[in-house]
């Protein structure tokens, strides 16, 4: 019992803290504290200092001085914003490249033999050799196809013999929307999602990307100014710069992009600046 009283007496023992004039030794200020009060003030002071330091690390750039393992909410937020900005910049650059490639392909400004890229970032269209000539066989073929279309002799099951240029069906399915050179320069073929999409001719992939409107799409340039376009894929299996052979698997059919209402392949054939009706070249059956 005496030990408890002695311990309590030590805790409640008063200590005076005072300030004196060094010349006259006259007390200028002072206050009394017991040990409990002193400990309480020390704890309060420690909490205040810790709070200030934590606030500085969280709400100011000082947080970047912390080790990598330390998670700063603002730092994480800034890093995510930076990543999103870089992603958007890359997407814009990709879209610009896509549009430029498509424009030059449609206008016949790209010679397939003069362009080969091992990586998408190596693509540079500035040094491409222009090749806009058509052979006599190609001119005769285009006239034949257009004449057949105008006379209504070409239907969904008609295949025109094009000599050395034998187009392979990219998919087998049902035509859900036909060719209209003005508003729909291609055909839509309804197929199960995930169906194989194959290259219809030998060529080189000049674009393989995703856009909000067309989803995953691939553009392939072929000899003699021909270009084929495959849109709304579930997944692209080839990249820009890849050389492909007729019949190679290039994508899986899907339903991606805003301009689609169900699983299908939107397929286009262009020769220089002219869209061709694929139904005059293949049956898709």
Number of C-alpha atoms within 10 A of each C-alpha: 5 7 8 9 10 11 11 12 12 13 15 14 13 16 12 9 10 11 12 12 10 8 6 7 9 10 11 9 10 10 10 12 15 15 14 15 14 15 13 11 13 12 12 12 12 12 12 12 12 12 12 11 12 13 13 13 17 16 13 12 11 12 19 15 9 11 8 8 6 11 13 16 12 16 17 11 11 12 12 12 12 12 12 12 12 12 12 12 12 12 15 12 11 19 16 12 18 19 12 13 20 18 14 16 25 21 16 23 19 26 20 24 15 11 17 17 17 12 11 17 10 11 17 13 14 6 9 14 14 13 16 15 11 13 9 9 12 17 10 12 17 16 12 14 21 15 13 15 17 9 9 9 11 19 13 16 12 14 17 17 13 17 9 7 14 15 20 16 20 24 23 16 18 15 20 13 13 17 20 13 12 8 7 14 19 25 21 22 22 20 20 17 16 16 19 18 24 21 24 23 24 17 23 25 26 27 26 23 20 22 17 11 13 19 21 24 24 26 25 28 28 21 15 19 23 23 27 24 19 27 30 31 30 22 21 21 13 19 20 22 22 19 18 20 14 16 16 17 16 25 26 21 29 26 23 24 19 12 13 18 9 14 21 29 32 24 21 21 23 22 23 21 17 15 21 23 23 24 22 22 23 20 21 19 11
